[in-house]
Amino acid sequence: MSVFQTGARAVHQELTVEADLFKDSMRHLAGAVSVITVGRGNDRTGFTATSVSSLAIDPPSVIVSLNRDSSSWPVLQRHGSFCVNVLAHDQRHVAESFAGQGGRKGVERYQDAQWQELATGTLALANALTVLDCELDDAIERHSHGILIGRVRALTLRRNAEPLLYWHGAYRHITAPIAK
């Protein structure tokens, strides 16, 4: 709903957008592909996301969007931390695994990759483009999703690697060299 002020009274107007048209519109946004890991031990899972953004430098923090119907939502609530693994162009198989391709769920999603434990106890992908190990600061529930605010407790960087991108429903990578 949108509210417009006209003189002394507010006018309420219902604005609707067709879901398929909105999805098509959002596919025009190229996004870095990240795998978000949550949980510990046998109580771990994760998901593939392009909805990751920096929030602040002081304190270092990020925001991530998570569907509350996801199997990751209750695990995140139990453990209170998550790890943002920004994927390099050679890690598409990890993105597909965490997107559930091949029916992978929970700990099965961690197969075929090397992982290391960081400060919060959540697993980080070895050789990711960058890793942000986060303590959950807040989860704001809106509509079907939770907006996760994570305070970065540790990070790693892989220099001189290209990012894996998602655009128009497909994985992509940058082919032009970076000017130095």
C-alpha positions as CSV (number, residue, x, y, z in Angstrom):
1,M,0.0,0.0,0.0
2,S,1.2,3.5,-0.7
3,V,0.1,6.6,1.2
4,F,0.0,10.0,-0.5
5,Q,-0.6,13.3,1.4
6,T,-3.1,15.5,-0.3
7,G,-3.7,18.6,1.8
8,A,-5.0,17.6,5.2
9,R,-5.9,14.0,4.4
10,A,-4.0,10.9,3.4
11,V,-5.1,8.9,0.4
12,H,-4.4,5.2,0.5
13,Q,-3.9,3.5,-2.9
14,E,-3.2,-0.2,-3.3
15,L,-0.3,-0.8,-5.6
16,T,0.1,-4.3,-7.0
17,V,2.8,-5.8,-9.2
18,E,2.5,-9.2,-10.9
19,A,4.9,-11.7,-9.3
20,D,6.4,-13.1,-12.5
21,L,7.0,-9.6,-13.8
22,F,8.8,-8.7,-10.6
23,K,11.0,-11.8,-10.8
24,D,11.9,-11.0,-14.4
25,S,12.8,-7.4,-13.3
26,M,15.0,-8.6,-10.5
27,R,16.9,-10.9,-12.9
28,H,18.3,-7.7,-14.5
29,L,20.4,-7.2,-11.3
30,A,23.7,-9.0,-11.6
31,G,24.8,-10.3,-8.2
32,A,27.7,-12.0,-6.7
33,V,26.9,-15.6,-5.8
34,S,27.4,-16.4,-2.1
35,V,26.9,-19.6,-0.1
36,I,25.6,-18.9,3.4
37,T,26.6,-21.6,5.9
38,V,24.7,-22.0,9.2
39,G,24.9,-24.5,12.1
40,R,27.6,-26.8,13.5
41,G,28.3,-30.5,13.4
42,N,25.4,-32.6,12.1
43,D,23.0,-29.6,12.7
44,R,24.3,-27.6,9.7
45,T,22.9,-26.6,6.4
46,G,23.1,-23.5,4.2
47,F,21.8,-21.8,1.1
48,T,22.9,-20.0,-2.1
49,A,22.2,-16.3,-2.1
50,T,22.7,-13.2,-4.3
51,S,21.0,-11.0,-1.7
52,V,24.1,-10.0,0.3
53,S,25.2,-6.5,0.9
54,S,27.5,-4.5,3.2
55,L,25.6,-2.6,5.9
56,A,28.3,-0.7,7.9
57,I,32.0,-0.4,8.4
58,D,31.7,0.5,12.1
59,P,31.0,-2.1,13.3
60,P,31.8,-4.2,10.2
61,S,28.4,-5.7,9.3
62,V,26.4,-7.2,6.4
63,I,22.8,-7.9,5.5
64,V,21.5,-11.1,4.0
65,S,18.0,-12.1,3.0
66,L,16.7,-15.5,3.9
67,N,13.3,-17.1,3.2
68,R,11.8,-18.1,6.5
69,D,10.4,-21.3,5.0
70,S,14.0,-22.4,4.3
71,S,15.5,-25.3,6.3
72,S,18.3,-22.8,7.2
73,W,16.0,-20.5,9.2
74,P,15.5,-22.7,12.3
75,V,19.2,-23.7,12.3
76,L,20.3,-20.1,12.2
77,Q,18.0,-19.3,15.1
78,R,19.4,-22.1,17.2
79,H,23.1,-21.2,16.6
80,G,23.0,-17.4,16.1
81,S,25.8,-17.2,13.5
82,F,26.4,-17.6,9.8
83,C,29.2,-17.4,7.3
84,V,29.0,-15.5,4.0
85,N,31.2,-17.3,1.4
86,V,31.5,-15.2,-1.7
87,L,32.2,-17.6,-4.5
88,A,34.9,-17.4,-7.1
89,H,34.2,-18.3,-10.7
90,D,35.6,-21.8,-10.2
91,Q,33.2,-22.7,-7.4
92,R,29.9,-23.0,-9.3
93,H,29.6,-26.6,-8.1
94,V,29.4,-25.3,-4.5
95,A,26.6,-22.9,-5.5
96,E,24.6,-25.7,-7.1
97,S,25.0,-28.0,-4.1
98,F,23.8,-25.3,-1.7
99,A,20.9,-24.5,-4.0
100,G,19.8,-28.1,-3.4
101,Q,20.6,-29.5,-6.9
102,G,20.7,-33.2,-6.9
103,G,18.4,-33.3,-3.9
104,R,21.2,-32.4,-1.4
105,K,20.1,-31.3,2.0
106,G,21.7,-30.3,5.3
107,V,25.3,-31.7,5.7
108,E,25.2,-33.3,2.3
109,R,25.6,-29.8,0.8
110,Y,29.1,-29.6,2.2
111,Q,30.4,-32.5,0.1
112,D,32.9,-31.9,-2.7
113,A,34.5,-28.9,-1.1
114,Q,37.0,-28.1,1.6
115,W,35.8,-26.3,4.8
116,Q,37.5,-24.7,7.8
117,E,36.1,-23.5,11.1
118,L,36.4,-19.8,11.9
119,A,35.7,-17.7,15.0
120,T,32.0,-18.3,15.4
121,G,32.3,-22.1,14.8
122,T,30.4,-21.9,11.5
123,L,32.2,-23.5,8.5
124,A,33.9,-21.4,5.9
125,L,34.7,-22.4,2.3
126,A,38.4,-22.8,1.7
127,N,39.5,-20.6,-1.3
128,A,36.3,-18.6,-1.5
129,L,36.7,-15.2,-3.0
130,T,36.1,-13.7,0.5
131,V,34.6,-15.2,3.6
132,L,32.7,-13.1,6.3
133,D,32.2,-15.0,9.5
134,C,29.2,-13.4,11.2
135,E,27.5,-13.3,14.6
136,L,23.8,-12.7,14.1
137,D,23.1,-9.2,15.4
138,D,19.4,-9.1,14.4
139,A,16.8,-10.8,12.2
140,I,14.1,-8.5,11.0
141,E,11.0,-10.5,9.8
142,R,9.3,-9.0,6.8
143,H,6.9,-10.7,4.5
144,S,8.3,-14.2,3.6
145,H,11.9,-13.4,4.5
146,G,14.2,-12.5,7.4
147,I,16.7,-9.7,6.9
148,L,19.7,-10.9,8.7
149,I,22.1,-8.4,10.2
150,G,25.5,-10.0,10.8
151,R,28.4,-8.5,12.7
152,V,31.6,-9.7,11.0
153,R,33.9,-11.4,13.5
154,A,36.5,-12.8,11.1
155,L,37.3,-12.7,7.4
156,T,39.5,-14.2,4.8
157,L,40.4,-13.0,1.3
158,R,41.5,-14.8,-1.9
159,R,43.3,-12.3,-4.1
160,N,43.5,-12.4,-7.9
161,A,40.4,-14.5,-8.4
162,E,37.3,-13.6,-10.4
163,P,33.8,-13.7,-8.8
164,L,31.0,-16.0,-9.8
165,L,28.0,-13.9,-10.8
166,Y,24.3,-14.6,-11.4
167,W,22.4,-12.7,-14.1
168,H,19.3,-13.4,-16.1
169,G,18.9,-16.8,-14.5
170,A,22.4,-18.2,-15.2
171,Y,25.8,-18.3,-13.6
172,R,28.3,-15.9,-15.2
173,H,31.9,-14.8,-14.6
174,I,33.8,-11.7,-15.7
175,T,36.0,-12.4,-18.7
176,A,37.7,-9.0,-19.1
177,P,41.0,-8.6,-17.1
178,I,41.0,-6.2,-14.2
179,A,43.0,-3.0,-15.0
180,K,45.8,-2.4,-12.6
